[in-house]
Amino acid sequence: MNITKFALAATFLLSPVVILAQAPATAPTSTTINQRKENQQDRIAQGVKSGQLTPGETSKLEHQEAGINKEERGMRAQDNGHLTKGDKALVNKQQNQESKRIYRDKHNAKKA
């Protein structure tokens, strides 16, 4: 019986270690930069299709998206195809601002 109790106790003591060892080292982000780009392009396209975005608003939003993409490419070129933590934070901030502009333009009184 002592061996059975020892084996059971060892199992309970080691099971949290096994579970933690399988967890990823860093928590995954909810969306990647590329996924956000795609989502925002889809939102712009939906706004054009529904008439919520005027041609001028669409042009300005597309121009701003292109600027963010160009800046991201420049950041990646400086770091061998990678983004630093600071670069990711800056791109995320810019994408947040762009998302707000898309929302604002889609929900104003202007119609195409």
N, C-alpha and C positions, 0 to 999 in steps of 0.2 A: 504494500500500500504506500510506503514511503516514496518509492520510485514514481508511482502514479501521481501522487500529490506534487512531487518535484517537477515532473513533466508538465503538469497542468499549470503550476505556478510560473514555470519558465515560459510557457506559451503566452500567458497573460502579460508577463513582463516584457516580452520581446515583440508582441504584436504591434504596439504603437511605433516601435522603431521601424518595422517593416513598412507600415503604412506611410510614415513620414519619408522614408527613403524613396517611395514611389511618387511622391508629390513633386511637381515641377519646382525648379530652383527659384523662378520668378513667376509671379502671377501674370497670366496672359492679359494683354490689353483688350478692351472690349472691341475695338476695331482698329485695323491698321491704317496707316496713312493712305495707302492705295485704295482700301475699301471706302474710306471717307471720300476720296476724290470721286470714285464711281458713284457713291450715293448722292453727292452733291450735283454731279452731272445729271443723274436721273431726276433729281428734284427740279433742276432748271428745265430739262426736257419736258417734264410733266407740266410745269408752269407755262411753257410755250404752247403745248398741246391744248391746255384748258383755257388759254387766253388770259391767264392771270399775269403774265409777263409781257410787257410791250417789247417791240424790237430794240428800242434803246436800252431798256433795262437788261434785256438778254445779252446784248453786245457788251455792256459794261461788266456784267457778271462773268461772262466768258473771258473777257480781257483780264479781269482780276484773277480768275482761276489759272489762266496761262502764266501770269506773273508769279503766282505761288509755285507752280510747277517748274518754272525756269529757275527760281531761287533754290528750290529743292535739288534740282540737277546740279547747280553750282556747288551746293554744300556737299553733295555726294562726290563730286569730282575732286574736292579738296581732301577727302578722307577715303580714298580708294574704294569708292562705291558704297560707303557706309554713312550713316547719319550718327553724329554724336548725340549724347543725351540732351545737350543744349539745343542742337539742331532740331531734334524731334519736338522739344518743347516749343520752339519758335514756330515750326510748321503747324503744330497743333493749335497754337494761339491764332495763327493766321487763318486756319481752317474754321476755327470757332467764329472769327469775325466774318468770314465769308458766309458761313451758315446763317448768321444773323441777317446779313444783307439779303440773302436769298429769301428768308422768311419775310423780312420787311417789304421787299419788292413784290412778293407774291400776294401779300395781304393788304396792300394799299388800294386806293380807289381806282388806280389806273388799270384800264383794260385794253387788250390788243384789238 
